[in-house]
Amino acid sequence: MAEFTMELNDEQKEVRDWVHGFAADVMRPAAAEWDEREETPWPVIQEAAKIGLYSLDFYAQQFFDPTGLGIPMALEELFWGDAGIGLSIVGTGLAAVGVLANGTEEQIGTWVPQMYGDVNDVKVAAFCSSEPDAGSDVASMRTRAVYDAAKDEWVLNGTKTWATNGGIADVHVVVAVVDAELGSKGHASFIVPPRTPGLSQGQKFKKHGIRASHTAEVVLEDVRVPGHCLLGGKEKLDERLARAREAVKSDGERVKNAAMATFEASRPAVGAMAVGTARAAYEEAMEYARTRTQFGRPIIDNQGVAFQLADMRTQIDAARLLVWRASWMAATGKPFTSAEGSMSKLFASEVAKKVTAQAVQILGGNGFTREYPVERMHRDAAIYTIFEGTSEIQRLVIARTLAGVPIR
Ligand SMILES: Cc1cc2nc3c(=O)[nH]c(=O)nc-3n(C[C@H](O)[C@H](O)[C@H](O)COP(=O)(O)OP(=O)(O)OC[C@H]3O[C@@H](n4cnc5c(N)ncnc54)[C@H](O)[C@@H]3O)c2cc1C
């Protein structure tokens, strides 16, 4: 009989401690430097590749953990180390998931290993969906993909924005409109292979946080990719479009809900990153509160400070439990009938923002300087309520799912 347990098994603990070791020994000491440089920390990614932490194998192994906790556990530790470097290490995974979710076995085998490169020549990949006028409103996407049957090529035109690793990636996964009348169901994903003419990096953004992670526009001007770069293949796309046209006519809502299921399964990952940043800031604040003396006693002796720390830790633990529940549901195929994936992302990201702000307050003047890491963690935490669906969009999804009506 399956036994309920909240305890990690030995293998999970071993992986967690191994990732934690890398986060503590390699990422933490490098975090401030790469935050200031606002550049991709290639040497750190290389170090991660050397030990197998930056590799398809590692993520595949964690992904297939039957409890679902492998990925959130690893992400929490990496983002405890540093969020900007963490995203540089896992950003490729976002593009890889795009291929794993929609690609054929051949496409997965060809492109996913190329996304990571090899130990001596590491590469990164980018997933490009957002556009200047299509952020939360994905259906407003304008980038077009037109099929040139004579050459069996797709021609991509448009501008993507806020792409993690955009322009510096070897492999870009680009989402484009193939049938404008079907809204987001008329989208398809394409591989743009390394050095394809017409793809260029636009503006690189200077950011508030996660500054070690590269974020840029990606411009596509008559980018021609072979037919085999359409993820899933043409036959499957034609079938899917035909089904969507039928469904739009008869049952539009059901189609929308099917699309959301994918996000429900991936959103807990962002929640886990947020838990990592929040925990890091909480630990700094706890240490500081125990050692900083004012009025002749450690500041934690004041209930006003101690109660904040109690609340911070409680919120972090609650966030982790929501993340783990949703990850377990995804791994075991449970239906997200209450948008539990969105719940976990919403709660954990809001907790990270709040907890990091409290940590700055507990460190006082020091918390406001770059001499202490909570200042950076506070800036980094702001991303979690924005990307992979803002907090408002998570609330919209949760409310719609619970109410069963299309709340606007
Ligand atoms: C650092 C960084 C990295 C990123 N990486 C990637 C990436 O790799 N690939 C990629 O494709 N994208 C990426 N993004 C884009 C990210 O997913 C979008 O920024 C996000 O989806 C929000 O879109 P937006 O910025 O256009 O905001 P908008 O959609 O314009 O929203 C603006 C505000 O309005 C609110 N709002 C919008 N609609 C509603 C509504 N219906 N009800 C209530 N409130 C609403 C939002 O919640 C938000 O507060 C990244 C962004 C950042 C900042």
The ligand as a Tripos MOL2 file, in Angstrom:
@<TRIPOS>MOLECULE
LIG
   53    58     1     0     0
SMALL
NO_CHARGES

@<TRIPOS>ATOM
      1 C1         13.1970   39.1820  -17.0700 C.3       1 LIG1
      2 C2         12.1340   38.6610  -17.9660 C.ar      1 LIG1
      3 C3         12.3150   37.4560  -18.6390 C.ar      1 LIG1
      4 C4         11.3410   36.9810  -19.5010 C.ar      1 LIG1
      5 N1         11.5840   35.8380  -20.2160 N.ar      1 LIG1
      6 C5         10.7240   35.4970  -21.2150 C.ar      1 LIG1
      7 C6         11.0560   34.4410  -22.1100 C.ar      1 LIG1
      8 O1         12.1120   33.7870  -22.0090 O.2       1 LIG1
      9 N2         10.2170   34.1770  -23.1410 N.ar      1 LIG1
     10 C7          9.0550   34.8770  -23.3030 C.ar      1 LIG1
     11 O2          8.3330   34.5800  -24.2590 O.2       1 LIG1
     12 N3          8.6880   35.8580  -22.4590 N.ar      1 LIG1
     13 C8          9.5060   36.2080  -21.4210 C.ar      1 LIG1
     14 N4          9.1770   37.2450  -20.5770 N.ar      1 LIG1
     15 C9          7.9150   37.9740  -20.7880 C.3       1 LIG1
     16 C10         6.9040   37.8070  -19.6500 C.3       1 LIG1
     17 O3          6.3430   36.5320  -19.6870 O.3       1 LIG1
     18 C11         5.8650   38.9500  -19.7850 C.3       1 LIG1
     19 O4          6.5060   40.1400  -19.3690 O.3       1 LIG1
     20 C12         4.6370   38.6890  -18.9630 C.3       1 LIG1
     21 O5          3.8780   37.6600  -19.5390 O.3       1 LIG1
     22 C13         3.7420   39.9310  -18.8160 C.3       1 LIG1
     23 O6          3.4810   40.5190  -20.0500 O.3       1 LIG1
     24 P1          3.6570   42.0930  -20.2330 P.3       1 LIG1
     25 O7          4.9870   42.4540  -19.7040 O.co2     1 LIG1
     26 O8          3.3460   42.4560  -21.6400 O.co2     1 LIG1
     27 O9          2.5870   42.7810  -19.2700 O.3       1 LIG1
     28 P2          1.0970   43.1670  -19.6530 P.3       1 LIG1
     29 O10         0.3820   41.9800  -20.1630 O.co2     1 LIG1
     30 O11         1.0890   44.3930  -20.4900 O.co2     1 LIG1
     31 O12         0.5110   43.5340  -18.2190 O.3       1 LIG1
     32 C14         0.7190   44.7840  -17.5900 C.3       1 LIG1
     33 C15        -0.0470   44.7830  -16.2780 C.3       1 LIG1
     34 O13        -1.4550   44.6490  -16.5530 O.3       1 LIG1
     35 C16        -1.9700   43.5410  -15.8640 C.3       1 LIG1
     36 N5         -3.0130   42.8790  -16.6720 N.ar      1 LIG1
     37 C17        -2.9500   42.5350  -17.9920 C.ar      1 LIG1
     38 N6         -4.0880   41.9340  -18.3840 N.ar      1 LIG1
     39 C18        -4.8820   41.8830  -17.2740 C.ar      1 LIG1
     40 C19        -6.1830   41.3770  -17.0140 C.ar      1 LIG1
     41 N7         -6.9020   40.7810  -17.9660 N.pl3     1 LIG1
     42 N8         -6.6940   41.5000  -15.7630 N.ar      1 LIG1
     43 C20        -5.9660   42.0930  -14.7790 C.ar      1 LIG1
     44 N9         -4.7310   42.5920  -14.9660 N.ar      1 LIG1
     45 C21        -4.1990   42.4830  -16.1910 C.ar      1 LIG1
     46 C22        -0.7660   42.6230  -15.6550 C.3       1 LIG1
     47 O14        -0.9950   41.7160  -14.6000 O.3       1 LIG1
     48 C23         0.3240   43.6110  -15.3680 C.3       1 LIG1
     49 O15         0.2680   44.0000  -14.0320 O.3       1 LIG1
     50 C24        10.1300   37.7100  -19.6650 C.ar      1 LIG1
     51 C25         9.9370   38.9070  -18.9740 C.ar      1 LIG1
     52 C26        10.9120   39.3890  -18.1460 C.ar      1 LIG1
     53 C27        10.6890   40.7180  -17.4630 C.3       1 LIG1
@<TRIPOS>BOND
     1     1     2 1
     2     2     3 ar
     3     2    52 ar
     4     3     4 ar
     5     4     5 ar
     6     4    50 ar
     7     5     6 ar
     8     6     7 ar
     9     6    13 1
    10     7     8 2
    11     7     9 ar
    12     9    10 ar
    13    10    11 2
    14    10    12 ar
    15    12    13 ar
    16    13    14 ar
    17    14    15 1
    18    14    50 ar
    19    15    16 1
    20    16    17 1
    21    16    18 1
    22    18    19 1
    23    18    20 1
    24    20    21 1
    25    20    22 1
    26    22    23 1
    27    23    24 1
    28    24    25 2
    29    24    26 1
    30    24    27 1
    31    27    28 1
    32    28    29 2
    33    28    30 1
    34    28    31 1
    35    31    32 1
    36    32    33 1
    37    33    34 1
    38    33    48 1
    39    34    35 1
    40    35    36 1
    41    35    46 1
    42    36    37 ar
    43    36    45 ar
    44    37    38 ar
    45    38    39 ar
    46    39    40 ar
    47    39    45 ar
    48    40    41 1
    49    40    42 ar
    50    42    43 ar
    51    43    44 ar
    52    44    45 ar
    53    46    47 1
    54    46    48 1
    55    48    49 1
    56    50    51 ar
    57    51    52 ar
    58    52    53 1
@<TRIPOS>SUBSTRUCTURE
     1 LIG1         1 GROUP 0 **** ****
